[in-house]
Amino acid sequence: MPQLNPSPWFAILVFSWLVLLAIVVPKTLNHTFPNEPALQSTQTLKTNPWNWSW
């Protein structure tokens, strides 16, 4: 049964993973975001209690 012969499919699997890891992943990691995250202040804001009208 030729479909059980792993030699051509294993080579295709290894080659596709090498292409993915060597070409696609570095290209996607080189992209930068237009808005870099900014540090938030550590000060807490003073909140007023809510007075219900009823």
Secondary structure as UniProt FT lines:
FT   HELIX           2..4
FT   HELIX           6..19
FT   HELIX           20..24
FT   HELIX           25..29
//
